[in-house]
Amino acid sequence: MEMPTDNFRADKKIAGPPMTAAGFLSMVRERLSAAGIEEAAAESWILLEWIFGLDRASYYMDPQFVLPEEKMKEAEEVLLKRERRVPLQYLMGICEFMGLTFHVDERVLIPRQDTECLVELALSIMEHEKKEREPGRKPQVLDLCTGSGCIGISIGKLFKGSEITLSDISGDALSVAGMNAENLGVAVDQVRSDLFDELGGSFDYILSNPPYIPSAVIDTLMPEVRDHEPRPALDGKEDGLAFYRRIVHEAKEHLYPGGWLLLEIGMDQGMSLLDLLEKEGYIQTGIKKDLAGLDRIAVGRKK
Ligand code: GLN
């Protein structure tokens, strides 16, 4: 009888026994929980569907379905990265925002659901002001610190006839934003600029979700954010307010009379922002809460 060679044994070991869909789900759940990931169960379903194309309905028809061996290597690579706490959105390369699919990678912050509040508020003000606008005059919108472009591109997509400028200090972020604008069929102007430094012209709406986390707090955040999202997109310097001070001051030069400044803020920054906006002479200032009831948007209007 022919004896198995060492080679044969080595191959066997790499390939491992056939993996069923049910086996995959429990293996992923276990490994991700051990890595400290809270949503391990939900993520196991997402990975099963993304890597193997098996949604829940197909899974329940045959939980013992044997997964194709040729995909197991890819699955293992993804899992290893996720165990190292690379955010799922970066691994998949996409993130949903305002019902639209944005490409994301480590060059940009992952769009958050909280930021949808900013977009929704902007859309409702724009809609409200539609009647007052001179016929044919298109609302000019600036998304400052655009990152993936999620704010400006969503407005461009959802408010017909708006003219969108996307700006960021990072050329890498602008590449991602440009790709997203193209994929979603939204025409945008792009300006690489440190806040307003390179921006000419005036706008009716200036929207921004600038970096606002105090530097010292960043190291206490979850590893996905702390180790993988771009630090310059998070870091609001010592007290977290550095960018707001500049934006609130400089935006006045770039807003038309009656133009609006809408800023996403951290839940404990509402009072500081109201103070800043009022000191700089903005009117109709206010703070809007997010769905969780936390302060999330600061608003002011140029006289
Ligand atoms: N505007 C982008 C967002 O809201 C990026 C914000 C940032 O990088 N601070 O997700």
Residues whose N, C-alpha, C, O or C-beta is under 5 A from the ligand:
A	BS01	LIG	L109 I110 P111 R112 T115 C145 T146 G147 S148 I151 N209 P210 P211 A233
